[in-house]
Amino acid sequence: MRHRAVVPLVAFAALTLTIAPPTGSPAAWADSVVTTTPVGDHPRGVAITPDGARAYVTNHLDGTVSVIDTATNTVIGTPITVDGSVGADGVAITPNGARAYVTNSAYGTVSVIDTVTNTVIGTPIDMGGIAQSVAFTPNGARAYVTNYSDGSVWVFDTATNTVIGSPIDVGGPSGAAGVAITPNGARAYVTNYSDGTVSVIDTATNKVIGTPITVGRGLEGVAITPNGARAYVANENAGTVSVIDTATNKVIGTPIPVIGGHAYQLAITPNGARAYVTNLYSATVSVIDTATNTVIGSPIPVGKFPNGVAITPNGTRAYVANQESDAVSVIEIDTPTPDPDPPTFGSSGSS
């Protein structure tokens, strides 16, 4: 079931993990919530600065962004008003940490926050429709934003905060939801909620490559492993996670079922060993071992309707935005041993 905000009616949308200990590790393993931080009304998205010092959380029903000091896990200052009184949704931080881009789904705009002053820069960028998710190229020169209402992706020049070219049609009349960019910046992977496919954009030409990849039902979040070899996709309606080989753009194996179903958003640890998946209706987070593509351990209880999830750059904490609890759960990660020789995937810097 899709939960989406549309003016004037606002409907609500938003990782359980069972981890087998690596060889030579103690038999016991457990991630756990260490604290819960109250934020604004209906938090949805969360993004963490590259230095790990701040977490930016979108509050959907009051149109604001809360900033959490990750050292104390307390909110800094007053919430930042973005565009209008409702609709703050997706959020991403530029690679240099200087800006936070926030999608306002109710108004079809993108707001830009200066992370030094925590104030909005200029007027919101109008793209129409339902602005959904945002991701940056590794060099920070471009932002890719999904437009759910017409199934397109808009590209912004982050130096000027202006739109580049025409919107990219990713297939289907509607449903462009999540977006993630490979570490070398060459490809953008976009989930299409309505038809259960993933479209791949060549960021050099801003054109879709090949035909959309058939994945599952009700696609939402997408995340790419740090080595760029795999894309993990949350199938909300199927309650599973699918894995795409980015070299062939084909699905690997069968979808991974997550306990509680309704897999919504996901994030991958910096060492690539684990994927954390929010389970929208079971108030849990599941953890996937990316070496075996199996769920490890029991789901981690968080707040009601967990939506966005982000992991600190040092891989020690996961921050989960809980829509119905108006709070963020902070999970302490029991870090597994990383692959000593992970495959590489080119170089970063493509725009």
Backbone hydrogen bonds, N-H to C=O, Kabsch-Sander energy under -0.5 kcal/mol:
donor,donor_aa,acceptor,acceptor_aa,energy
4,R,2,R,-0.6
6,V,4,R,-0.5
6,V,9,L,-1.8
11,A,4,R,-1.3
11,A,9,L,-0.6
16,T,285,V,-3.0
16,T,286,S,-0.6
17,L,285,V,-1.3
17,L,286,S,-1.3
17,L,298,S,-0.7
18,T,287,V,-2.0
19,I,296,I,-1.3
20,A,18,T,-0.5
25,S,22,P,-2.4
32,S,332,E,-1.4
34,V,330,V,-2.9
35,T,330,V,-1.0
37,T,328,V,-3.0
39,V,326,D,-2.1
42,H,40,G,-0.6
42,H,323,Q,-0.5
44,R,58,T,-2.4
45,G,89,D,-0.7
47,A,56,Y,-2.0
49,T,54,R,-2.3
52,G,49,T,-2.3
55,A,68,I,-2.0
56,Y,47,A,-3.3
57,V,55,A,-0.5
57,V,66,S,-2.8
58,T,45,G,-1.9
59,N,64,T,-3.3
60,H,42,H,-2.5
60,H,58,T,-0.7
61,L,41,D,-1.8
62,D,41,D,-0.6
62,D,59,N,-0.8
63,G,59,N,-0.8
63,G,60,H,-0.5
64,T,59,N,-1.4
65,V,80,I,-1.5
66,S,57,V,-2.7
68,I,55,A,-3.0
68,I,66,S,-0.5
69,D,74,T,-3.0
70,T,53,A,-2.0
70,T,68,I,-0.8
72,T,69,D,-0.7
73,N,69,D,-2.8
74,T,69,D,-0.9
76,I,67,V,-3.4
80,I,65,V,-3.1
81,T,79,P,-0.6
82,V,63,G,-2.3
87,G,60,H,-3.6
88,A,59,N,-0.5
88,A,60,H,-0.6
89,D,103,T,-3.1
90,G,132,Q,-0.8
92,A,101,Y,-1.8
94,T,99,R,-2.5
97,G,94,T,-2.5
100,A,113,I,-2.1
101,Y,92,A,-2.9
102,V,111,S,-2.9
103,T,90,G,-2.2
104,N,109,T,-3.1
105,S,87,G,-2.1
105,S,103,T,-0.7
107,Y,104,N,-1.1
108,G,104,N,-1.5
109,T,104,N,-1.4
110,V,125,I,-1.8
111,S,102,V,-2.8
113,I,100,A,-3.1
114,D,119,T,-2.9
115,T,98,A,-2.2
115,T,113,I,-0.7
118,N,114,D,-2.5
119,T,114,D,-0.9
121,I,112,V,-3.4
122,G,120,V,-0.5
125,I,110,V,-3.1
126,D,124,P,-0.6
127,M,108,G,-3.0
128,G,108,G,-1.5
131,A,104,N,-0.5
131,A,129,G,-0.6
132,Q,146,T,-3.0
135,A,144,Y,-1.8
137,T,142,R,-2.0
139,N,350,S,-0.6
140,G,137,T,-2.4
143,A,156,F,-1.9
144,Y,135,A,-3.3
145,V,143,A,-0.5
145,V,154,W,-2.9
146,T,133,S,-2.1
147,N,152,S,-3.0
148,Y,130,I,-2.5
148,Y,146,T,-0.6
150,D,147,N,-0.5
151,G,147,N,-0.9
152,S,147,N,-1.5
153,V,168,I,-1.8
154,W,145,V,-3.2
156,F,143,A,-2.8
157,D,162,T,-3.0
158,T,141,A,-2.0
158,T,156,F,-0.7
160,T,157,D,-0.5
161,N,157,D,-2.4
162,T,157,D,-1.0
164,I,155,V,-3.4
165,G,163,V,-0.6
168,I,153,V,-3.1
169,D,167,P,-0.6
170,V,151,G,-2.1
170,V,168,I,-0.6
175,G,148,Y,-3.7
176,A,147,N,-0.6
177,A,191,T,-3.2
178,G,220,E,-0.8
180,A,189,Y,-1.9
182,T,187,R,-2.3
185,G,182,T,-2.3
188,A,201,I,-2.0
189,Y,180,A,-3.3
190,V,188,A,-0.5
190,V,199,S,-2.8
191,T,178,G,-1.9
192,N,197,T,-3.1
193,Y,175,G,-3.2
193,Y,191,T,-0.7
196,G,192,N,-1.2
197,T,192,N,-1.1
198,V,213,I,-1.9
199,S,190,V,-2.6
201,I,188,A,-3.0
201,I,199,S,-0.5
202,D,207,K,-2.9
203,T,186,A,-2.0
203,T,201,I,-0.8
205,T,202,D,-0.7
206,N,202,D,-2.7
207,K,202,D,-1.0
209,I,200,V,-3.4
213,I,198,V,-3.2
214,T,212,P,-0.6
215,V,196,G,-2.7
216,G,196,G,-0.7
218,G,193,Y,-0.8
220,E,234,A,-2.6
221,G,264,Y,-2.5
223,A,232,Y,-2.2
225,T,230,R,-2.3
228,G,225,T,-2.3
231,A,244,I,-2.2
232,Y,223,A,-3.3
233,V,242,S,-2.8
234,A,221,G,-2.5
235,N,233,V,-0.5
235,N,240,T,-3.1
236,E,218,G,-2.1
236,E,234,A,-0.9
237,N,217,R,-1.1
238,A,217,R,-1.0
239,G,235,N,-1.6
240,T,235,N,-1.5
241,V,256,I,-1.9
242,S,233,V,-2.4
243,V,252,I,-0.5
244,I,231,A,-2.8
245,D,250,K,-2.9
246,T,229,A,-2.1
246,T,244,I,-0.7
248,T,245,D,-0.5
249,N,245,D,-2.7
250,K,245,D,-0.9
252,I,243,V,-3.3
253,G,251,V,-0.5
256,I,241,V,-3.4
258,V,239,G,-2.1
261,G,258,V,-1.8
262,H,236,E,-0.6
263,A,235,N,-0.6
264,Y,278,T,-3.0
267,A,276,Y,-1.8
269,T,274,R,-2.5
272,G,269,T,-2.3
275,A,288,I,-2.0
276,Y,267,A,-3.3
277,V,275,A,-0.5
277,V,286,S,-3.0
278,T,265,Q,-2.6
279,N,284,T,-2.7
280,L,262,H,-2.4
280,L,278,T,-0.7
282,S,279,N,-0.6
283,A,279,N,-0.8
284,T,279,N,-1.0
285,V,300,I,-1.5
286,S,16,T,-1.5
286,S,277,V,-2.6
287,V,296,I,-0.5
288,I,275,A,-2.8
289,D,294,T,-3.0
290,T,273,A,-2.1
290,T,288,I,-0.7
292,T,289,D,-0.6
293,N,289,D,-2.4
294,T,289,D,-1.0
296,I,287,V,-2.6
297,G,18,T,-1.9
300,I,285,V,-3.0
302,V,283,A,-2.5
307,N,321,A,-3.5
308,G,44,R,-2.3
310,A,319,Y,-2.0
312,T,317,R,-2.3
315,G,312,T,-2.2
318,A,331,I,-2.1
319,Y,310,A,-3.3
320,V,329,S,-2.6
321,A,308,G,-2.5
322,N,320,V,-0.6
322,N,327,A,-2.7
323,Q,305,F,-2.3
323,Q,321,A,-0.7
324,E,304,K,-1.2
325,S,304,K,-0.8
326,D,322,N,-1.0
326,D,323,Q,-0.7
327,A,322,N,-1.2
328,V,37,T,-2.6
329,S,320,V,-2.3
330,V,35,T,-2.7
331,I,318,A,-3.2
331,I,329,S,-0.6
332,E,32,S,-3.3
333,I,316,T,-2.9
333,I,331,I,-0.6
335,T,333,I,-1.3
345,F,346,G,-0.5
350,S,184,N,-1.0
